[in-house]
Amino acid sequence: MKKLVADITGIVQGVGFRSFVRDAAVKLGVEATAENMDDGSVRVLARGNGRQLLRLLALLRQGSRFSSVDRVDYLLEDGEDDAEGS
């Protein structure tokens, strides 16, 4: 099982983004939480297989209907092997 930590910036608070993340996670079959951060971003923590998490990452970049995603910084971990990106 892999772990995804993603920080999403843009217009992502007060627009249903956390609900969007929860719904997407359920549809993809991954465990995920989304938390509003003090700086206006949203942090997503998710666990699943690589394919599921990459699909979730693509959806995070796209955003919800009322959000506007400027940037997604993420860390995808798989045990001892780590891969970073943005």
N, C-alpha and C positions, 0 to 999 in steps of 0.2 A: 504494500500500500504506500502511496506517495502522499506528500503534504504540499499544499499550495498556500503561500502567504502573499496576498496582493493588496497593495495600497492604491486606491482609485481616487484621482483628483478631478475636479471639474464641478459641475452642478450635480451633486450626487446626494445631498442631504435635503430632506423635506420634499422629495419628489418620488417616493416609493421605491428607491433603489434597493434598500435592504430587503423589502418584500420580493422584489424582482430576483434578487440573489437566492433567497430561500426557495422560490418557485422553480428557478432554473436548476438548483441543486437537487430538488426532489425529482424533477423530470430526468435528470442525468444519473440519478442513483448515487449521489455523493453526499457525504456529511459536510455541511457548511454553516458557518455563522458569519454575520456581517455586523460591524460595529461602527457607529459614527465616532470620528475622532475630533478632538478639539480644534484642529486646524481646518476643518471643513471637509476633509477627505473621509473615505470609508475604507476600513480594513476588513478583508475577507480571509478567513481561515477555512481551508477545505481539505478533506481527505478522500482519496479514491484511487482508481488506477490512472495511469498516464494519459490514456485516451480521453477519459472522462474529464480530467482536470484541464487538459488542453482545450477541450470544447467549452468548459466553463470559462476559461481565460478569454477565449474568443468572444463569448457573450458579455463578459465584463467590459471588454474593449468597445463593444457595440453599445452597451448601456440599455436602460429601460426607455420606455416611450417618452417620459418627461424629463429624463436626465440628459446631460451633455458631458461626456467623458473626455477630458483633456489628456490624461496620462494614466497608464497602469504600470506600476513598478511591481515586480514580483520575484519571488524565490520559490523554486520548485525543488523539493528535497526528496531523495530516494535513498534512505539509509546513509551509507558512507559517500555516495556519489551525489554531489550538489550541482545544480545548474542555475545560473542567474540570468536575468534578462530584464528588459523594460520595453 
